[in-house]
Amino acid sequence: MLNKILPHKIVNIIEQKLNYEKLYELRFRTNRKATVNYDGKFYYLSEKGLSNSLFDGIEVDKQFLNDIIVKASDYSLYTVNRNICNGFITISGGIRIGIAGEYVWESGEIKTVKNFDGLTVRIPHEVKGCSGKILKTIADNGIHSSLIISPPGCGKTTMLRDLSRQISARSPNNNILLIDERCEIAASSNGIPQLDVGNNTDIISNCTKEAAILRGIRSMNPRVVITDELATKEDIEAVYSAVCCGVGVIASVHAADQYDLMNKVFFDHAIKHRLFTRYIVLSDKPTMGTVSGIYDENFSEVYL
Amino acid sequence: MKLTTKLLLIALSCAAGLLVGAFFSNALKRKRDFFSELLAFIDSVASDITFRQEGIRSVASNFKSTCKSKLKNVLDEYEQAPDSIPLLSFLPKNESKVVADFFCGIGKSDLITEKAELSNVRSTVEELNTKYKEKCSTRCAMFLKLGLLAGLALGILII
């Protein structure tokens, strides 16, 4: 899919000099050198592949960024305007392009984004079996509502995808409702998931958690709800409503660790009322997706 | 020369004159139909921007099935390579450039700019459409008549 949005020159470097499986992120900034997250570390993207020297990096201009966005929108930028206003576009294969630029406001609303300054192209990878270590503690003896905690880029989405696949595979009773707000987990395209999220998983994409949980629980009768990146008060309230309906919720959140989570304003209430009974902390050390701790509702460590 | 041969010659030269007239008349009609359909296509894009938001390729693909003019070929080429629309030989250079610029620029701007650009190009295309409609109504019949008369005159000169 990258070859549909990136210039041939960059695609050739990726195909000939890099291993796609280790490519996690490409970053392009106007009139600056392109960088790449390769196997968890950042490098400059050079003609020879990877480089630690700024001097060797390939410089990209404004037109380069524009072309990527135009191609990502299939030459119809207006069709993705709503996503651009939210700061990202997701294209086929679950590739997410984060966008920085000049926001245009009108009557207190973001109308569009122009003069793109930076793009972050995130490439999803399926790591089947990566949730094996936490699956027991989450899904044995019923489903524990769980929160996966980590800073960005530590493998939360990959973990959620694998949990969905594995919980779904355990029993046909395990009907899962996957709320894929940014189309990253299942990477659905025209209603068909591009990544394996399990046989018994229903996917609601491009929808806020609040709206999806309200409708999904009523209409799809799930046993488990899986969703990513809880960030707002509304998100937490939506999870509350799901848990109160007797549905297990597995979600993720951006935080350094459990202590950082406790300092988050909206989570205070959720922690106090034991909304989640499992907290899983992920780290990128030594490698992405490393489980550095599993905790119960009282933040006591759960030993496997 | 026999009378029947003479009549046949006159009929043939009239037919040839008519064909020449029809050639010029059709050239005008082709341009008129092209701009008329282009205008309708622009309206479809505008409506897609406002309501459906399916994308220009989808609009082009749907519109193509109803196309009778050379716009069909342009839409075919656009679907293959949206970045490079060649100049159209049946149009004057400046008008062909308007069309090529429209297709090369469409869908590449943010929502606000796109609407403004579409409105600008629509008024240009509307002017061209009106121009060719007027030309057609005044000249198409004239070309046919002139062709017929020229053919008749040629026939008389020959016999």
Interface residues (C-beta under 8 A of the other chain):
Chain A: N66 V70 S73 D74 Y75 S76 L77 Y78 T79 N81 I84 V104 K111 T112 V113 K114
Chain B: I49 Q53 E54 G55 I56 R57 P82 I106 G107 K108 S109 D110 L111 I112 T113 E114
